Amino acid sequence: MLQTFTNGEGAYLGIDLVGGTLTKSVAASVRDGGQVMVIGELGSGDVVISQKDLWRNVEISSWNASSYFLEKEKKEAAIKACWKLFEEGIWTLPPALKFDLSDFKQALHETRKSARAGKVLLQTK
């Protein structure tokens, strides 16, 4: 889908919130000379990138959000800026799939699907 939005050229910037092996997928989605900003390490403390993406001059950098947010003013400014992007419709969240707690097996099945957007939520009646 990204290739459709970029006329097959890839994005200028990819943001990786997980790190680890996901960095390789994010790097593959940016154009030659593009950038990948790694800001999370849920995958691991390491990042993985393909040699092919290095040949394409994809730049990998990182930013540690937790140290940035130690300063209250910076944290509040960042939250306000992000909130404004949501209000203006620039950032959107994919809709969540909601399941009754009794349907936890179906919910678990949904979480394991590849290329699924949005959260899977369990709720009680």
C-alpha positions in Angstrom: 0.0 0.0 0.0 2.9 2.4 0.8 4.1 2.1 -2.8 0.7 3.2 -4.0 0.9 6.4 -2.0 4.5 7.1 -3.1 4.1 6.2 -6.8 6.4 3.3 -6.2 9.3 5.4 -4.9 9.0 4.6 -1.2 8.7 7.0 1.8 11.3 9.6 2.6 11.1 8.6 6.3 10.1 5.5 8.2 9.5 5.5 11.9 10.2 2.3 13.7 8.5 2.0 17.1 9.7 -1.5 17.8 13.3 -2.0 16.6 14.8 -5.5 16.3 13.9 -7.3 13.0 11.1 -4.8 12.2 13.8 -2.2 11.3 14.6 -4.3 8.3 11.0 -4.1 7.0 10.8 -0.4 7.7 14.1 0.2 5.9 12.8 -1.7 2.9 9.8 0.7 2.6 11.8 3.9 2.3 13.3 5.2 -1.0 16.9 5.3 -1.9 18.6 7.7 0.4 15.6 7.7 2.8 15.8 7.6 6.6 14.6 5.3 9.3 14.1 6.7 12.8 14.2 4.0 15.4 12.4 5.2 18.6 11.5 2.0 20.3 13.1 -1.2 21.4 10.3 -3.6 22.0 11.8 -6.0 19.5 15.2 -6.0 21.1 18.0 -3.6 21.9 19.5 -4.3 18.4 18.3 -3.4 15.0 18.5 -5.5 11.8 19.0 -4.0 8.4 19.6 -5.5 5.0 22.9 -5.0 3.2 20.8 -4.0 0.2 19.3 -1.1 2.1 22.8 0.0 3.1 23.8 0.0 -0.6 20.7 2.1 -1.2 22.1 4.6 1.4 19.2 4.2 3.8 20.1 6.1 6.9 19.3 4.6 10.3 19.2 6.8 13.4 17.6 6.6 16.8 16.0 8.8 19.4 15.4 7.9 23.0 12.0 9.3 23.9 12.2 8.4 27.6 15.2 10.7 28.2 13.6 13.5 26.3 10.4 13.3 28.3 12.2 13.6 31.7 11.8 17.4 31.2 8.2 18.3 32.0 8.1 21.2 29.5 9.3 19.1 26.6 6.9 16.3 27.5 3.9 18.7 27.6 5.0 20.4 24.3 5.3 17.0 22.5 1.9 15.8 23.8 0.3 19.1 22.6 2.0 18.8 19.2 0.9 15.2 18.7 -2.6 15.9 19.9 -2.9 18.7 17.3 -1.9 16.3 14.5 -4.7 14.0 15.6 -7.2 16.9 15.8 -6.2 18.0 12.3 -6.6 14.5 10.9 -3.0 14.3 9.9 -2.5 11.4 12.2 -5.2 8.8 12.5 -5.5 5.5 14.3 -6.8 2.4 12.6 -10.1 1.2 14.2 -9.8 -1.4 16.9 -11.4 -4.8 16.6 -13.5 -5.5 19.8 -14.3 -8.9 21.1 -16.3 -10.0 24.1 -14.1 -11.7 26.7 -15.9 -15.0 26.0 -14.6 -14.8 22.4 -10.9 -14.6 23.5 -9.9 -17.4 21.1 -11.2 -15.4 18.1 -9.4 -12.3 19.4 -6.2 -14.2 19.8 -6.6 -15.5 16.3 -6.9 -11.9 15.0 -3.8 -10.8 16.8 -1.8 -13.4 15.0 -2.8 -12.3 11.5 0.0 -10.6 9.6 -0.4 -7.1 8.1 -3.4 -6.4 10.4 -3.8 -2.8 11.4 -5.3 -1.6 14.7 -5.5 -3.1 18.1 -7.5 -6.1 19.2 -9.5 -5.3 22.4 -11.2 -7.7 24.8 -14.2 -6.2 26.6 -16.8 -7.4 29.1 -20.5 -6.8 28.5 
